């Protein structure tokens, strides 16, 4: 078979997706501490870091996508996947973005049905919003604000201030966390592990999800954990210095050495217990879920 006849046969044998996508290879200059905004409706967004004062965009545009749009200058760049207006979602294929950014760049990432992963970032801020995609982030941004509707959050962050929220997705947050943490979910489970660091303030709120908080507490710091029907477990070091209180309408309460008070008639229970010099505050509150303090 001649080469001229062989090429059409070879192309026909390739997967349809390979023929439909368009490779991306774009590079722009960016200050080492610049800002990058990234938006992709569906597919994936992978962000990596390097030591160059540049942003490189790779990956592939899905079939039916209008274009990749890159705007901005050396201080800030906006990278956006443009989809045609009034186009049925089934007529467009997922776009895969692989983006290299300076390690100290701030990031603002927005996805809908796109999995998002960030690795190595150490910029001033890390902001991520997702609807149904999974979010994975590893790094040391000064502050992080990460939200999802139904996607899970798997985060390893050495950060001073972290705000994480989901509706039905699970949250796993670990790392050297020594500042302020806001964590909230409706039906997803929540796990926070500060890796033996002492947080200044931790707020945890769930509706039906369970919350497990394994953290130290700084002098004068506070932990507040609330739930409707989910269980709460706070795991603190034996050296804990805090006034700890808990209350529940119909759930069980437990804490080392604490006396659980129950009214003679009707539901409800509560306790107050001091540990060490009582320099911090911990409060656990549920409606029907259990709440427990463990010292390890």
C-alpha positions as CSV (number, residue, x, y, z in Angstrom):
1,X,0.0,0.0,0.0
2,X,1.4,3.4,-0.9
3,X,1.9,6.1,1.7
4,X,-0.8,8.2,0.1
5,X,-3.4,5.4,0.5
6,X,-2.1,4.4,4.0
7,X,-2.5,7.8,5.7
8,X,-6.3,7.9,5.4
9,X,-6.5,4.4,6.8
10,X,-4.3,5.4,9.7
11,X,-6.3,8.5,10.5
12,X,-9.5,6.5,10.4
13,X,-8.1,4.2,13.1
14,X,-7.3,6.9,15.5
15,X,-9.8,7.6,18.4
16,X,-12.3,10.2,17.5
17,X,-11.4,12.3,20.5
18,X,-7.8,12.6,19.3
19,X,-8.9,14.0,16.0
20,X,-11.5,16.4,17.7
21,X,-9.2,18.2,20.1
22,X,-6.9,21.1,19.3
23,X,-3.4,21.2,21.0
24,X,-2.6,24.4,23.0
25,X,0.9,25.9,23.3
26,X,0.9,29.5,24.5
27,X,3.4,31.4,26.6
28,X,3.1,34.9,28.2
29,X,5.4,36.9,30.5
30,X,4.3,37.4,34.1
31,X,5.8,39.0,37.1
32,X,7.0,36.5,39.7
33,X,4.3,37.8,42.1
34,X,1.6,38.4,39.4
35,X,-2.0,37.2,39.3
36,X,-3.5,34.5,37.1
37,X,-7.2,34.0,36.5
38,X,-8.3,30.8,34.9
39,X,-11.8,29.7,33.7
40,X,-12.9,26.5,32.1
41,X,-16.5,25.2,31.9
42,X,-15.8,21.5,31.6
43,X,-12.9,19.1,31.4
44,X,-9.9,19.8,33.7
45,X,-7.6,22.5,35.0
46,X,-4.2,21.5,36.1
47,X,-1.9,24.2,37.5
48,X,1.8,23.5,38.2
49,X,4.5,25.9,39.4
50,X,8.0,26.7,38.1
51,X,10.7,29.4,38.7
52,X,10.2,31.2,35.4
53,X,8.6,34.7,35.1
54,X,6.2,33.2,32.5
55,X,2.9,31.4,32.2
56,X,2.7,28.5,29.8
57,X,-0.7,27.1,28.7
58,X,-0.8,23.6,27.3
59,X,-3.3,20.9,27.0
60,X,-6.1,20.7,24.4
61,X,-9.3,22.5,23.4
62,X,-12.3,20.2,23.0
63,X,-14.3,19.9,19.9
64,X,-16.9,22.7,19.5
65,X,-15.1,25.2,21.7
66,X,-14.9,28.6,20.2
67,X,-11.4,29.7,21.3
68,X,-8.9,30.0,24.1
69,X,-8.7,33.6,25.3
70,X,-5.6,35.0,27.0
71,X,-5.7,38.7,28.1
72,X,-3.7,40.9,30.4
73,X,-0.1,42.0,30.9
74,X,2.9,41.3,33.0
75,X,1.1,42.0,36.3
76,X,-2.1,39.9,35.7
77,X,-3.3,37.4,33.1
78,X,-6.8,36.1,32.4
79,X,-7.1,32.6,30.7
80,X,-10.6,31.7,29.6
81,X,-12.1,28.9,27.5
82,X,-14.8,30.5,25.4
83,X,-17.8,28.4,24.4
84,X,-20.2,29.4,21.6
85,X,-23.4,31.1,22.8
86,X,-26.7,29.1,22.4
87,X,-24.8,25.9,21.8
88,X,-26.1,22.7,23.2
89,X,-23.7,21.4,25.9
90,X,-23.6,18.0,24.1
91,X,-22.1,19.7,21.0
92,X,-18.9,20.6,22.9
93,X,-16.2,18.3,24.2
94,X,-14.2,18.8,27.5
95,X,-11.1,21.0,27.4
96,X,-8.0,20.0,29.2
97,X,-5.8,22.9,30.5
98,X,-2.3,22.3,31.8
99,X,-0.8,25.6,33.0
100,X,2.6,26.4,34.4
101,X,2.8,29.6,36.6
102,X,5.4,31.3,38.8
103,X,5.5,29.7,42.3
104,X,4.6,33.0,44.0
105,X,1.8,34.0,41.7
106,X,-1.7,34.4,43.1
107,X,-4.4,32.2,41.5
108,X,-8.1,32.6,40.9
109,X,-9.6,29.5,39.3
110,X,-13.2,29.0,38.2
111,X,-14.6,25.7,36.9
112,X,-18.1,24.1,36.5
113,X,-17.8,20.5,35.5
114,X,-14.1,20.6,35.5
115,X,-11.7,18.8,37.9
116,X,-9.1,21.2,39.3
117,X,-5.7,20.4,40.6
118,X,-3.1,22.9,41.9
119,X,0.4,21.8,43.0
120,X,3.3,23.8,44.6
121,X,1.7,27.3,44.8
122,X,3.1,29.7,47.4
123,X,1.5,32.9,46.3
124,X,-0.4,35.5,48.3
125,X,-3.8,34.1,47.6
126,X,-5.4,30.9,46.2
127,X,-9.1,31.2,45.2
128,X,-11.0,28.3,43.6
129,X,-14.7,28.0,42.8
130,X,-16.1,24.8,41.4
131,X,-19.6,23.3,40.9
132,X,-19.3,19.5,40.3
133,X,-15.6,18.9,39.7
134,X,-13.2,17.5,42.3
135,X,-10.6,20.0,43.7
136,X,-7.1,19.0,44.7
137,X,-4.6,21.5,46.0
138,X,-1.2,21.2,47.5
139,X,0.8,24.3,48.4
140,X,1.6,27.1,50.8
141,X,-0.5,30.2,49.8
142,X,-0.7,32.9,52.4
143,X,-4.5,32.6,52.3
144,X,-6.9,30.2,50.6
145,X,-10.6,30.5,49.7
146,X,-12.0,27.3,48.1
147,X,-15.6,26.5,47.4
148,X,-17.5,23.7,45.7
149,X,-21.1,22.6,45.3
150,X,-21.0,18.8,44.9
151,X,-17.3,18.2,44.2
152,X,-15.0,16.9,46.9
153,X,-12.1,19.1,48.3
154,X,-8.8,17.4,49.0
155,X,-6.5,20.1,50.3
156,X,-3.0,20.0,51.8
157,X,-2.1,23.6,52.7
158,X,0.5,25.3,54.8
159,X,-1.4,28.5,55.2
160,X,-2.3,31.1,57.7
161,X,-5.9,31.7,56.7
162,X,-8.2,29.1,55.0
163,X,-11.9,29.3,54.1
164,X,-13.4,26.1,52.6
165,X,-17.1,25.5,51.8
166,X,-19.1,22.8,50.0
167,X,-22.8,21.8,49.8
168,X,-22.7,18.0,49.3
169,X,-19.0,17.4,48.7
170,X,-16.6,16.1,51.3
171,X,-13.8,18.3,52.7
172,X,-10.4,17.0,53.7
173,X,-8.1,19.8,54.9
174,X,-4.6,19.1,56.3
175,X,-1.4,20.9,56.6
176,X,0.5,23.3,58.9
177,X,-2.5,25.4,59.8
178,X,-1.8,28.0,62.5
179,X,-4.1,30.9,61.7
180,X,-7.8,31.2,61.1
181,X,-9.9,28.4,59.5
182,X,-13.5,28.7,58.3
183,X,-15.0,25.3,57.2
184,X,-18.6,24.7,56.2
185,X,-20.6,21.9,54.5
186,X,-24.2,20.8,54.4
187,X,-24.3,17.0,53.7
188,X,-20.6,16.3,53.1
189,X,-18.2,15.1,55.8
190,X,-15.5,17.5,57.1
191,X,-12.0,16.6,58.2
192,X,-9.4,19.1,59.4
193,X,-5.9,18.1,60.6
194,X,-3.4,20.9,61.5
195,X,-0.4,18.6,61.7
196,X,0.2,19.5,65.4
197,X,0.1,23.2,64.7
198,X,-2.0,25.4,67.1
199,X,-4.7,27.3,65.3
200,X,-5.9,30.8,66.4
201,X,-9.5,30.3,65.4
202,X,-11.4,27.4,63.9
203,X,-15.1,27.5,62.9
204,X,-16.8,24.3,61.7
205,X,-20.4,24.1,60.6
206,X,-22.3,21.1,59.1
207,X,-25.9,20.1,58.7
208,X,-25.9,16.3,58.3
209,X,-22.2,15.7,57.6
210,X,-19.8,14.5,60.3
211,X,-16.9,16.8,61.4
212,X,-13.5,15.5,62.7
213,X,-11.2,18.3,63.9
214,X,-7.7,17.2,64.9
215,X,-5.9,20.5,65.9
216,X,-3.9,22.2,68.6
217,X,-5.2,25.5,70.1
218,X,-3.1,28.6,70.5
219,X,-3.2,30.6,73.7
220,X,-6.3,32.8,73.6
221,X,-7.6,30.8,70.5
222,X,-11.0,29.5,69.9
223,X,-12.8,26.5,68.3
224,X,-16.5,26.5,67.5
225,X,-18.1,23.4,66.0
226,X,-21.8,23.2,65.1
227,X,-23.9,20.5,63.6
228,X,-27.6,19.6,63.2
229,X,-27.6,15.8,62.8
230,X,-24.0,15.2,62.1
231,X,-21.5,14.0,64.7
232,X,-18.6,16.3,65.9
233,X,-15.3,15.0,67.1
234,X,-12.5,17.4,68.4
235,X,-9.1,15.7,68.9
236,X,-6.7,17.9,70.8
237,X,-3.3,17.3,72.5
238,X,-3.2,16.3,76.2
239,X,-1.5,19.6,76.9
240,X,-4.7,21.4,75.9
241,X,-5.4,24.7,77.8
242,X,-9.0,25.7,77.2
243,X,-12.4,26.0,78.7
244,X,-14.5,23.4,76.8
245,X,-18.3,23.4,76.7
246,X,-20.9,21.4,74.8
247,X,-24.6,21.3,74.4
248,X,-27.1,19.1,72.4
249,X,-30.8,18.7,72.2
250,X,-30.9,14.9,71.7
251,X,-27.3,13.8,70.9
252,X,-24.7,12.3,73.2
253,X,-21.9,14.5,74.7
254,X,-18.5,13.2,75.9
255,X,-15.4,14.8,77.2
256,X,-12.6,13.6,79.5
257,X,-13.5,14.3,83.2
258,X,-16.6,16.2,82.3
259,X,-19.9,15.8,84.0
260,X,-22.8,15.8,81.5
261,X,-25.8,17.6,82.9
262,X,-29.3,16.6,81.8
263,X,-32.6,18.1,82.9
264,X,-34.9,16.1,85.1
265,X,-37.6,16.4,82.6
266,X,-37.3,16.9,78.9
267,X,-34.5,16.5,76.4
268,X,-31.1,18.3,76.2
269,X,-27.7,18.0,77.8
270,X,-24.6,20.2,78.3
271,X,-21.3,20.3,80.1
272,X,-18.4,22.7,80.9
273,X,-14.9,21.5,81.7
274,X,-11.6,23.3,82.2
275,X,-8.3,21.9,80.9
276,X,-4.9,23.3,81.9
277,X,-5.1,27.0,82.6
278,X,-8.1,27.5,80.4
279,X,-6.4,30.0,78.1
280,X,-8.6,29.1,75.0
281,X,-12.2,28.4,74.3
282,X,-13.8,25.3,72.6
283,X,-17.6,25.1,72.1
284,X,-19.4,22.2,70.5
285,X,-23.1,22.3,69.7
286,X,-25.5,19.8,68.0
287,X,-29.2,19.2,67.7
288,X,-29.3,15.4,67.3
289,X,-25.7,14.5,66.5
290,X,-23.1,13.5,69.1
291,X,-20.2,15.7,70.2
292,X,-17.0,14.4,71.7
293,X,-13.6,15.8,72.9
294,X,-10.6,13.4,72.8
295,X,-7.2,14.2,74.2
296,X,-4.3,12.4,72.7
